[in-house]
Amino acid sequence: MGERRWAVAVHGGAGTEVPKNKADDDALRGGIEAALAAAAAILARPEVPSVYCGAPRHLAAAVAAVEILEANPLYNAGTGAVLNDAGKVENEASVMDGATLRIGAVTGLTTVVYPVRLALLIHLKASHKFIGFRSAERYADSFPDLIERRANETFITEKRRAAQQRAAKGAGPHGARDLVDVVGETVGAVVFDAMNGGMLACATSTGGVTNKMAGRIGDTPVVGAGSYASNGLCALSGTGMGEEFLRLAAASRICGMMEYGKRSLRDSMHHVVHDIFPADTGGFIGVDAEGEIVMDGNSPYMARGSRDSDGKSFVGLKM
Ligand code: ASP
């Protein structure tokens, strides 16, 4: 086996419910496989497809994986995302390039088909780096050829409509812990590319939590909470109860343990997920500067998978 040239991991959300039948199980695994394949296809070639607007290969690969899951109505991102308390999809996403520590983030999107692509364009081209709601939609207007748009109703699936109606009856008044049963299926990717001494990137996308208050912002677009990437350390993408990730600055805590405490990615992630997170909060996927993948969580379910240039691959749903 030669030196590892690249590695990718993706997740399709953490939650307390596990798939109830084999068909659901297979479909969720198929989604993870397809996302891994999309990233691997980019990492295997020198040229990055021009639709990624000059993004470096490691970042384009992370975005490509997330786009596959945004298009898949089974996952809580893009099409098929969960509904807020106004019965609408409000999506958010972020990207980070570990080589430059530059980010791009969006929230409150109601018409953008691939939120992570808009986050990438903000990262690459905008003078501000975290844009939300009407301003983000207006920014999307400037890229009619690159940013696909659709009416909000077209993102809504029957399953999500029913879940929101159930949650609206059962959940307390937007209490985050009341919603723990309906968290899940946020998507994310982390990538290591050995080129130029080891490049790291992450991308994450979500509709948030079912029946969230319209305007609620979770951890997914907040770099340092639900994601982080820094060359020489790690790339991380999280999933679970966003409010916990936010108050703990969870991703940046893992990176900080590595940087200042000289702990491994495995140790650092284990500490945050198992010693600091409340029960059933969720977890992370991550990759370190050698391309070593770590995936850990404290909820019963986390769809996840990984692949690397040595031919190692894994897909799992239960933790
Ligand atoms: N972290 C997401 C949020 O709270 C939800 C999830 O990962 O399923 O918005």
Boltz pocket constraint, residues with backbone or C-beta under 6 A from the ligand:
constraints:
  - pocket:
      binder: B
      contacts: [[A, 13], [A, 14], [A, 76], [A, 183], [A, 184], [A, 185], [A, 186], [A, 206], [A, 207], [A, 208], [A, 209], [A, 217], [A, 218], [A, 219], [A, 220], [A, 226], [A, 238], [A, 239], [A, 240], [A, 241], [A, 242], [A, 243], [A, 282]]
      max_distance: 6.0
